[in-house]
C-alpha cells in the first residue's frame, strides 16, 4: 500500500530533478469538487455525472454518476482524510439507492440533472438506452478524499473482499510554479489474476462465496444445471448467494421501456430459487435437489 507519493520535475537537458512540494491543503480542498465535476474522467474512465448534491433520505449524495458499463455510482467526497464515518455514509447512501426501483432512480436523476454543473437529462430511458444495455444496478460506491486513515482502508478492504463493490480514490495536490498538479491513487481489492484492483476481484469473491454456499447446502450440481439452462443474458453479476442475469430493454405496449432480468439464488439446504422479472411482473420458482 502506498503511503507517500513523490513527484519530481525533471529538466530535459540536465536530467536534474526537483521534488515538488505538497500544495497547501486548503487550496486542494477548495478546488477538488469543482475540478471533479469539470473532469469526471479523473474519477473513472468515461464516467458521466448525473447529479451533484443529490438529496436522499438521510443526507446528500455528493456526486452521482454512470460508469462506462452503465452502472450507477455513488461518490462520497471528503475535503480531508477519509475516516470510518465516510465509509458508513457511502454505505448508507448506496443501500438507500439500491432499494429504489429503476423507475424511481430514473425520476431522481432527471429531477436532479441540469443543476450545479451537471448536464440536463430530460428522458432517462432514452438517454440510457442510447449508450448502454442492461441495468444501472447493482449500485457501486466510491470514497474520494485527500488520503484515507487506516480504519477506512481496513473497512473498505473487508467489504470489497466479501463482494461489496466499494473502493477508494485519493488525491494529493502539488505546487508546480503557478500551477497545481493533482496526483490520484486508487484502492480496491487486489485481483489475484492481474495484480490490479477492480471490479473483477469483487465479482470473483462473490462467485467463490456463492459456490461455497452451494456446496454447504448440497446444491452444487443443481446450480450447475440451472446455470447451463438459464445463462443467456446481456450482462451478469454475482452476489454472495447467486447470479443476476440482465436482459435487453424491451418496450411494452404503453411505450414504457423495461429492463428485464432473472436471477438464480442458493436459497437454503437442497433448494435453489429462480426469479424471473419479465417487464413489470415477477415470477419465482424453487428447484429442489431431492
PABA-360030 format. One record per residue (C-alpha): residue number from 1; x, y, z; residue in three letters. Coordinates in Angstrom, 3 decimals. Example, Ala and Ser with C-alpha at 12.3 -4.5 7.8 and 13.67 -1.06 7.14 Angstrom:
2
MARKE  koltor        c1        c2        c3  lose
MARKE       1    12.300    -4.500     7.800   ALA
MARKE       2    13.670    -1.060     7.140   SER
END
This chain:
290
MARKE  koltor        c1        c2        c3  lose
MARKE       1     0.000     0.000     0.000   UNK
MARKE       2     1.361     3.424    -1.000   UNK
MARKE       3     1.621     5.846     1.886   UNK
MARKE       4     3.645     8.587     0.207   UNK
MARKE       5     3.675     9.914    -3.327   UNK
MARKE       6     6.796    11.693    -4.526   UNK
MARKE       7     6.692    13.757    -7.724   UNK
MARKE       8     9.763    15.308    -9.324   UNK
MARKE       9    10.083    17.880   -12.068   UNK
MARKE      10    12.865    16.758   -14.443   UNK
MARKE      11    14.909    19.159   -16.550   UNK
MARKE      12    15.032    17.698   -20.070   UNK
MARKE      13    18.583    18.859   -20.752   UNK
MARKE      14    20.440    18.313   -17.472   UNK
MARKE      15    18.162    15.487   -16.186   UNK
MARKE      16    18.242    17.255   -12.820   UNK
MARKE      17    15.235    16.502   -10.639   UNK
MARKE      18    13.396    18.831    -8.254   UNK
MARKE      19    10.904    17.299    -5.875   UNK
MARKE      20     7.578    19.157    -5.908   UNK
MARKE      21     6.186    20.403    -2.613   UNK
MARKE      22     2.737    19.434    -1.404   UNK
MARKE      23     0.281    22.261    -2.045   UNK
MARKE      24    -1.393    23.893     0.898   UNK
MARKE      25    -4.197    21.570     1.914   UNK
MARKE      26    -6.855    24.287     1.873   UNK
MARKE      27    -6.109    25.041    -1.795   UNK
MARKE      28    -6.729    21.415    -2.749   UNK
MARKE      29    -9.892    21.195    -0.643   UNK
MARKE      30   -11.461    24.264    -2.188   UNK
MARKE      31   -10.933    23.162    -5.748   UNK
MARKE      32   -11.442    19.382    -5.525   UNK
MARKE      33   -15.198    19.045    -6.091   UNK
MARKE      34   -15.338    21.699    -8.831   UNK
MARKE      35   -12.393    20.074   -10.603   UNK
MARKE      36   -14.003    16.624   -10.476   UNK
MARKE      37   -17.315    17.925   -11.851   UNK
MARKE      38   -15.453    19.587   -14.718   UNK
MARKE      39   -13.236    16.491   -15.248   UNK
MARKE      40   -15.198    13.348   -14.252   UNK
MARKE      41   -12.665    11.111   -16.017   UNK
MARKE      42   -10.321    11.875   -13.110   UNK
MARKE      43   -12.618     9.641   -11.050   UNK
MARKE      44   -13.397     6.946   -13.618   UNK
MARKE      45   -12.783     6.346   -17.283   UNK
MARKE      46   -15.729     7.599   -19.395   UNK
MARKE      47   -17.735     8.448   -16.279   UNK
MARKE      48   -20.861    10.545   -16.874   UNK
MARKE      49   -22.042    12.539   -13.883   UNK
MARKE      50   -25.825    12.748   -13.497   UNK
MARKE      51   -26.167    14.503   -10.143   UNK
MARKE      52   -24.399    16.702    -7.605   UNK
MARKE      53   -25.569    17.117    -4.005   UNK
MARKE      54   -28.474    14.753    -4.701   UNK
MARKE      55   -30.956    14.634    -1.785   UNK
MARKE      56   -31.712    11.201    -0.328   UNK
MARKE      57   -33.471    10.128     2.855   UNK
MARKE      58   -30.510    10.634     5.198   UNK
MARKE      59   -28.461    13.358     3.524   UNK
MARKE      60   -26.991    14.421     0.197   UNK
MARKE      61   -25.003    12.314    -2.279   UNK
MARKE      62   -22.017    14.433    -3.288   UNK
MARKE      63   -21.750    13.085    -6.819   UNK
MARKE      64   -23.847    10.534    -8.702   UNK
MARKE      65   -22.601     9.069   -11.972   UNK
MARKE      66   -22.968     6.326   -14.572   UNK
MARKE      67   -19.783     4.381   -15.309   UNK
MARKE      68   -18.594     3.038   -18.664   UNK
MARKE      69   -20.629    -0.154   -18.165   UNK
MARKE      70   -23.829     1.710   -17.392   UNK
MARKE      71   -23.857     1.224   -13.616   UNK
MARKE      72   -24.955     3.807   -11.083   UNK
MARKE      73   -22.046     5.009    -8.943   UNK
MARKE      74   -22.237     6.885    -5.649   UNK
MARKE      75   -19.292     9.162    -4.804   UNK
MARKE      76   -18.797    10.415    -1.243   UNK
MARKE      77   -16.274    13.273    -1.231   UNK
MARKE      78   -14.335    14.450     1.785   UNK
MARKE      79   -12.124    17.519     1.504   UNK
MARKE      80    -9.912    15.890     4.120   UNK
MARKE      81    -8.639    12.430     5.021   UNK
MARKE      82   -11.258     9.669     4.740   UNK
MARKE      83   -12.367     8.065     8.024   UNK
MARKE      84   -14.707     5.275     9.131   UNK
MARKE      85   -17.538     7.843     9.214   UNK
MARKE      86   -17.183     8.347     5.464   UNK
MARKE      87   -17.431     4.576     4.905   UNK
MARKE      88   -20.666     4.476     6.909   UNK
MARKE      89   -22.052     7.405     4.893   UNK
MARKE      90   -21.392     5.908     1.480   UNK
MARKE      91   -22.891     2.570     2.593   UNK
MARKE      92   -25.976     4.415     3.828   UNK
MARKE      93   -26.451     6.272     0.540   UNK
MARKE      94   -25.600     3.261    -1.622   UNK
MARKE      95   -28.021     0.937     0.190   UNK
MARKE      96   -30.794     3.551     0.005   UNK
MARKE      97   -30.405     3.957    -3.756   UNK
MARKE      98   -30.123     0.182    -4.269   UNK
MARKE      99   -33.548    -0.227    -2.637   UNK
MARKE     100   -35.193     2.172    -5.114   UNK
MARKE     101   -36.742     0.742    -8.270   UNK
MARKE     102   -35.154     1.607   -11.597   UNK
MARKE     103   -38.080     3.906   -12.457   UNK
MARKE     104   -37.622     5.741    -9.143   UNK
MARKE     105   -33.894     6.117    -9.836   UNK
MARKE     106   -34.631     7.412   -13.338   UNK
MARKE     107   -37.032    10.022   -11.923   UNK
MARKE     108   -34.490    11.101    -9.308   UNK
MARKE     109   -31.754    11.506   -11.914   UNK
MARKE     110   -33.965    13.533   -14.265   UNK
MARKE     111   -35.071    15.817   -11.418   UNK
MARKE     112   -31.515    16.435   -10.180   UNK
MARKE     113   -29.753    16.785   -13.539   UNK
MARKE     114   -29.235    20.224   -15.049   UNK
MARKE     115   -28.037    21.737   -11.763   UNK
MARKE     116   -24.631    22.530   -10.252   UNK
MARKE     117   -22.698    21.993   -13.471   UNK
MARKE     118   -24.411    18.693   -14.374   UNK
MARKE     119   -25.857    18.298   -17.887   UNK
MARKE     120   -29.638    18.063   -18.064   UNK
MARKE     121   -31.329    14.734   -18.858   UNK
MARKE     122   -34.974    15.033   -19.926   UNK
MARKE     123   -35.742    11.397   -20.788   UNK
MARKE     124   -33.569     8.991   -18.796   UNK
MARKE     125   -34.712     5.773   -20.508   UNK
MARKE     126   -33.965     7.140   -23.979   UNK
MARKE     127   -30.654     8.653   -22.847   UNK
MARKE     128   -29.563     5.414   -21.156   UNK
MARKE     129   -30.696     3.056   -23.938   UNK
MARKE     130   -28.727     5.080   -26.498   UNK
MARKE     131   -25.447     4.228   -24.727   UNK
MARKE     132   -25.823     1.018   -22.722   UNK
MARKE     133   -27.772    -2.205   -22.488   UNK
MARKE     134   -28.689    -3.824   -19.211   UNK
MARKE     135   -29.296    -2.192   -15.852   UNK
MARKE     136   -27.912     0.625   -13.719   UNK
MARKE     137   -27.917    -1.780   -10.771   UNK
MARKE     138   -26.270    -3.019    -8.638   UNK
MARKE     139   -25.080     0.319    -7.276   UNK
MARKE     140   -21.349     0.733    -6.700   UNK
MARKE     141   -19.733     3.079    -4.179   UNK
MARKE     142   -16.539     5.136    -4.245   UNK
MARKE     143   -14.985     7.187    -1.443   UNK
MARKE     144   -12.977    10.219    -2.537   UNK
MARKE     145   -10.711    12.260    -0.286   UNK
MARKE     146    -7.295    13.733     0.445   UNK
MARKE     147    -5.876    10.497     1.786   UNK
MARKE     148    -7.523     7.838     3.984   UNK
MARKE     149    -6.793     6.658     7.502   UNK
MARKE     150    -6.071     3.043     8.446   UNK
MARKE     151    -9.596     2.383     9.738   UNK
MARKE     152   -11.248     3.485     6.499   UNK
MARKE     153    -8.874     1.396     4.392   UNK
MARKE     154    -9.372    -1.662     6.601   UNK
MARKE     155   -13.161    -1.384     6.379   UNK
MARKE     156   -13.137    -0.928     2.593   UNK
MARKE     157   -10.773    -3.905     2.179   UNK
MARKE     158   -13.046    -6.053     4.357   UNK
MARKE     159   -16.169    -5.117     2.371   UNK
MARKE     160   -14.531    -5.442    -1.057   UNK
MARKE     161   -13.128    -8.885    -0.262   UNK
MARKE     162   -16.692   -10.024     0.507   UNK
MARKE     163   -18.181    -8.861    -2.764   UNK
MARKE     164   -19.315    -5.316    -1.909   UNK
MARKE     165   -18.494    -3.014    -4.846   UNK
MARKE     166   -16.700    -0.269    -2.955   UNK
MARKE     167   -13.368     1.484    -3.464   UNK
MARKE     168   -11.254     4.475    -2.510   UNK
MARKE     169    -9.815     7.262    -4.669   UNK
MARKE     170    -7.454     9.729    -3.001   UNK
MARKE     171    -5.879    12.881    -4.399   UNK
MARKE     172    -2.755    14.797    -3.405   UNK
MARKE     173    -2.036    18.338    -4.589   UNK
MARKE     174     1.451    19.519    -5.576   UNK
MARKE     175     2.679    23.039    -6.275   UNK
MARKE     176     4.454    23.449    -9.614   UNK
MARKE     177     5.237    27.121   -10.184   UNK
MARKE     178     1.900    28.906   -10.518   UNK
MARKE     179     0.115    25.646   -11.354   UNK
MARKE     180    -1.199    22.848    -9.174   UNK
MARKE     181    -0.824    19.183   -10.021   UNK
MARKE     182    -3.215    16.550    -8.681   UNK
MARKE     183    -1.955    13.004    -8.184   UNK
MARKE     184    -4.553    10.244    -7.954   UNK
MARKE     185    -4.303     6.987    -6.019   UNK
MARKE     186    -6.929     4.247    -6.428   UNK
MARKE     187    -7.502     1.453    -3.921   UNK
MARKE     188    -9.779    -1.538    -4.427   UNK
MARKE     189    -9.395    -5.205    -3.525   UNK
MARKE     190    -6.469    -6.938    -5.257   UNK
MARKE     191    -7.274    -9.252    -8.150   UNK
MARKE     192    -5.071   -12.359    -7.841   UNK
MARKE     193    -5.172   -12.921   -11.598   UNK
MARKE     194    -3.977    -9.498   -12.660   UNK
MARKE     195    -2.396    -7.962    -9.583   UNK
MARKE     196    -4.531    -4.855   -10.025   UNK
MARKE     197    -7.606    -3.586    -8.251   UNK
MARKE     198   -11.054    -3.503    -9.795   UNK
MARKE     199   -14.485    -4.988   -10.181   UNK
MARKE     200   -13.129    -8.361   -11.314   UNK
MARKE     201   -11.846    -9.078    -7.828   UNK
MARKE     202   -15.159    -8.109    -6.211   UNK
MARKE     203   -17.087   -10.363    -8.570   UNK
MARKE     204   -14.567   -13.169    -8.109   UNK
MARKE     205   -15.007   -13.047    -4.338   UNK
MARKE     206   -18.801   -13.103    -4.703   UNK
MARKE     207   -18.621   -16.045    -7.116   UNK
MARKE     208   -16.416   -18.020    -4.709   UNK
MARKE     209   -18.815   -17.349    -1.829   UNK
MARKE     210   -21.773   -18.455    -3.986   UNK
MARKE     211   -20.063   -21.779    -4.775   UNK
MARKE     212   -19.185   -22.232    -1.112   UNK
MARKE     213   -22.851   -21.784    -0.196   UNK
MARKE     214   -23.923   -24.217    -2.904   UNK
MARKE     215   -21.527   -26.855    -1.562   UNK
MARKE     216   -22.673   -26.213     2.006   UNK
MARKE     217   -26.338   -26.706     1.069   UNK
MARKE     218   -25.744   -29.665    -1.239   UNK
MARKE     219   -26.951   -27.983    -4.428   UNK
MARKE     220   -23.701   -27.587    -6.376   UNK
MARKE     221   -24.800   -29.951    -9.173   UNK
MARKE     222   -28.280   -28.403    -9.308   UNK
MARKE     223   -26.738   -24.923    -9.534   UNK
MARKE     224   -24.546   -26.056   -12.420   UNK
MARKE     225   -27.554   -27.484   -14.308   UNK
MARKE     226   -29.659   -24.370   -13.718   UNK
MARKE     227   -26.856   -22.096   -14.908   UNK
MARKE     228   -26.478   -24.096   -18.126   UNK
MARKE     229   -30.195   -23.713   -18.811   UNK
MARKE     230   -30.532   -20.019   -17.955   UNK
MARKE     231   -27.165   -18.433   -18.739   UNK
MARKE     232   -28.338   -16.232   -21.601   UNK
MARKE     233   -28.052   -12.510   -20.986   UNK
MARKE     234   -26.503    -9.208   -21.949   UNK
MARKE     235   -24.661    -8.982   -18.621   UNK
MARKE     236   -24.481   -10.969   -15.424   UNK
MARKE     237   -23.437   -10.096   -11.873   UNK
MARKE     238   -22.548   -12.362    -8.968   UNK
MARKE     239   -23.794   -11.917    -5.438   UNK
MARKE     240   -22.714   -13.969    -2.430   UNK
MARKE     241   -25.682   -16.338    -2.896   UNK
MARKE     242   -26.390   -16.294    -6.627   UNK
MARKE     243   -26.271   -14.641   -10.034   UNK
MARKE     244   -28.374   -11.914   -11.640   UNK
MARKE     245   -28.747   -12.102   -15.421   UNK
MARKE     246   -29.623    -8.807   -17.118   UNK
MARKE     247   -31.508    -8.797   -20.430   UNK
MARKE     248   -32.047    -6.234   -23.141   UNK
MARKE     249   -34.509    -3.386   -22.743   UNK
MARKE     250   -37.995    -4.213   -24.032   UNK
MARKE     251   -40.776    -1.785   -24.968   UNK
MARKE     252   -44.218    -2.566   -23.566   UNK
MARKE     253   -47.473    -1.737   -25.405   UNK
MARKE     254   -47.804     1.503   -23.396   UNK
MARKE     255   -44.361     2.553   -24.724   UNK
MARKE     256   -42.703     2.002   -21.334   UNK
MARKE     257   -39.041     0.891   -21.500   UNK
MARKE     258   -38.332    -2.020   -19.140   UNK
MARKE     259   -35.021    -3.782   -18.491   UNK
MARKE     260   -35.820    -7.411   -17.775   UNK
MARKE     261   -33.766    -9.815   -15.705   UNK
MARKE     262   -33.747   -13.179   -13.997   UNK
MARKE     263   -31.736   -14.424   -11.074   UNK
MARKE     264   -30.571   -17.716    -9.589   UNK
MARKE     265   -30.125   -17.880    -5.838   UNK
MARKE     266   -28.910   -20.551    -3.426   UNK
MARKE     267   -31.963   -20.468    -1.179   UNK
MARKE     268   -31.127   -22.976     1.549   UNK
MARKE     269   -30.406   -26.668     2.094   UNK
MARKE     270   -31.379   -28.541    -1.066   UNK
MARKE     271   -33.056   -25.529    -2.721   UNK
MARKE     272   -32.354   -23.003    -5.448   UNK
MARKE     273   -34.727   -20.107    -6.138   UNK
MARKE     274   -35.144   -18.767    -9.691   UNK
MARKE     275   -36.781   -15.368   -10.107   UNK
MARKE     276   -37.964   -14.093   -13.490   UNK
MARKE     277   -38.753   -10.398   -13.941   UNK
MARKE     278   -40.340   -10.101   -17.390   UNK
MARKE     279   -41.321    -6.458   -17.550   UNK
MARKE     280   -43.494    -5.222   -14.672   UNK
MARKE     281   -44.374    -8.673   -13.353   UNK
MARKE     282   -42.277   -11.043   -11.264   UNK
MARKE     283   -42.421   -14.830   -11.243   UNK
MARKE     284   -40.465   -17.033    -8.863   UNK
MARKE     285   -39.920   -20.782    -8.686   UNK
MARKE     286   -37.945   -23.067    -6.389   UNK
MARKE     287   -35.931   -26.073    -7.591   UNK
MARKE     288   -35.073   -28.855    -5.175   UNK
MARKE     289   -32.093   -31.208    -5.333   UNK
MARKE     290   -34.199   -34.080    -3.980   UNK
END
